[in-house]
Each structure stands twice: as C-alpha cells, then as structure tokens.
Amino acid sequence: MNKDKNTSGLHAQDTQWVNRRTFLSRSALIGAGLTTGSSAWTSAKSNNNKTVNSPSAEKRMLGSLEVSPIGLGCMSMTSGHYNPPRPKKEMVKVVRGAVDRGVTLFDTAEYYGPFTNEEVVGEALKPVRDQVVVSTKFGFQFENTQPTGRNSKPEHIRQAVDGMLKRLQTDYIDLLYLHRIDPEVPIEDVAGTVSELIKEGKARHFGVSELSPKTLRKAHAVQPITALQSQYSLVERVPENQILDTCEALGIGFVPWGPVCRGFLADKFNEYSRFSEDSRHSEVPYFTPEALQENMKLLDLTRAWAVRKEATPAQISLAWLLAQKPFIVPIPGTTKLHHLEEDLGAIDIKFTADELEEFRNDFSRIEVVGVRSAESALTDQ
C-alpha cells in the first residue's frame, strides 16, 4: 500500500477506490468489444475466417502506416528485464487477446529474449498476419544468444532480418527499426541497407530509435523514416526538446516506449519500494530511494487527475501522451490482459486545451529526480 497522502482533498486510499471502480466499468466495456466514448468496435474477418475486432472510430498514422492509437510492447513477456519470463502459451494468449481488443501495432526485437520474444509474437499473430502491424528491431551483435555490443554493418543487418523473418513466421516486416545506433557505421549506410530490404519486399517501413534530430534528418534523407521510437512519458520528457518538432516537420510518427515509466505511473510503486540487485529497476536512476521520495509528488498529481477524470493513473499518463501530438502512438508493455484493457481505456479520456495547460503548469513545477537532461535529446543514445 502507498502511504496515504492528501491529493486534491482525497486521500490516496480514496483515489485508488475511485480508480478501481472506474477501471472495472471501462474494462467490462472493452472486454465486450465496446468503449465508453467515441471508439466503437467493429468486426473484421481475416482470410482464415477468424473474426477480430478493430477500433473503427480512431486510428493513428505513423508516417503512411495506419495503426491503433495504442500498441502493445511485448518485451516483458520473455526478456526477463523487469519480471521473470512468462510461459510462452500464456503470452501467445495475451497477444491474441490484444488483437481481439483492437490492437494492431505489436512491438518486439531480436534483443528481447534474445530472440524468444519474436517467436512468441510470430506464433500469436500468424493467424491474423494481414490484420496487424509487426515491428521489430536490429542493431546488436550476439554470441551464444548473449548481446556483445552494437552491430549495424549492412551484411549483419541482412543476416539479422533473415533470422527475424523466420522467428516471426512471416515473409515481411511491417516496421523495421534500428534499435540503437552503431557509432562505427554511418547512419546513411544503415538507411541505405533498409531501403534495399524494402525494395526486396523483406520490410515495408523504416524505423529508428533514440536518435538525435540531426541524425534523424540524415537517415530520413536516404530512406524516409516512418517512426521514431524513444522513451517519453510524464516522467521522461526529453523528446520535447526538438525531437517531436523534427518528427512533425518530416512527417515521422513517434512511438513512446516506457509510457507509464516501468510501472511507476501505473501506481505500482511508492516511496517505500525497494528493489533487489538482480532487478533491472535497481539500475534505473529514478527508482533509487531518494528519487522515489521526490518523484511521488508527480505520481500524486497524476492520481489527482485520475480522480478528476474518473480514470486510473496509467490511463491519465497514456491519455496525456495521446493528447500531445496526433502522430504519437504509445506502446505500453504488459503480460496481463486486464492491464491491457486498462491501458486501452485511455483512448476515451480527452483533455481540453485548458486542462492540458493546467496539468503542464502543475507538473512543470515538480522537479523529477533521476531523469535525462533535456540536452541529451541532441545526442544519439
């Protein structure tokens, strides 16, 4: 339990009660194929007559690629980064459940597992392959299935993609990302190689991750970029320094990873949370005891807005991202369908312009501890 704090006249205990009540009602509607707002759900049939649901009222564009407003990040299903890897059969059910609930964008990478994550995604999406957008990432060297560094040499990219196609049980990748830049390989060479793969039909769109505006423009000049994937949330707001503006100017979509900040904005932790040395959370600067103590102020504010909007903190966090730009598509990760249903409820939460200004004025006065500097946006990560 989080320590009780006064939040706009309500204690945290009351906040959680209101959020839970609202979440249950929203989840029941989503599970039934309905939403509370403008997103009606309709049925579509794939070639094998399997019926899937898709949100008809709301779609978003990543460049020229149409996707659901919220995607599914699949990393935590197998990688063991922030929880123990889950059984494959269970995760296949979660991915298929996401399709049934209207999600069309699925994010994986060869690094996750390594390799096993793509196998889960491939098996789960094979029956509805033509209904969904599969994104995966290259950019690392592996020895005995362990990452040993970055590698984006053209011949290695081709080798990696061949492995991806096999694991994903498909003959094309919808959105092929450079996971992290290789300082030994010019970005123009990477973009050129992906351009060739697109011409060959092995990929359809080019994506990059954690690039500076300068490098983003260099890559885009060789092969148009469909999406930039970087960390962005109420906690980590680095992309607001020139990155989002660059994407908008170039017509590039933006895919925030970590949109609920590794569970922090989902109200999963409090100022008393501590992590074992083998937990990845222990390596994250904003999860140190000192940082948590200070960062609870931002979570408290998010809780207050959750009460105000009859939502959960996670939903407020995702809805806020959706409200920033029409080309933003968050990819929260989960291993549980009820958490996915909660996340999808954010699609129906809307902010007025005045509310967005009020919210920003309030959280801008809170000093968040353990986050990247704004200047780091200008450096490739």
Sequence and secondary structure as in RCSB ss.txt:
>XXXX:A:sequence
MNKDKNTSGLHAQDTQWVNRRTFLSRSALIGAGLTTGSSAWTSAKSNNNKTVNSPSAEKRMLGSLEVSPIGLGCM
SMTSGHYNPPRPKKEMVKVVRGAVDRGVTLFDTAEYYGPFTNEEVVGEALKPVRDQVVVSTKFGFQFENTQPTGR
NSKPEHIRQAVDGMLKRLQTDYIDLLYLHRIDPEVPIEDVAGTVSELIKEGKARHFGVSELSPKTLRKAHAVQPI
TALQSQYSLVERVPENQILDTCEALGIGFVPWGPVCRGFLADKFNEYSRFSEDSRHSEVPYFTPEALQENMKLLD
LTRAWAVRKEATPAQISLAWLLAQKPFIVPIPGTTKLHHLEEDLGAIDIKFTADELEEFRNDFSRIEVVGVRSAE
SALTDQ
>XXXX:A:secstr
     EETTEEHHHHHHHHHHHHHHHHHHHHTT  SSS  EEEEE TT  EEEEESS  EEETTEEE SS EE G
GGTS SSS    HHHHHHHHHHHHHTT  EEE  TTTTTTHHHHHHHHHHGGGGGGSEEEEEE EEEETTEEEEE
   HHHHHHHHHHHHHHHTSS EEEEEE S  TTS HHHHHHHHHHHHHTTSEEEEEEES  HHHHHHHHHHS E
EEEEEE SSS  GGGTTHHHHHHHHT EEEEESTTTTTGGGT   TT    TTSGGGG GGGSHHHHHHHHHHHH
HHHHHHHHTTS HHHHHHHHHHHH TTB    B S HHHHHHHHGGGG    HHHHHHHHHHHHTS  SS   GG
GGGS  
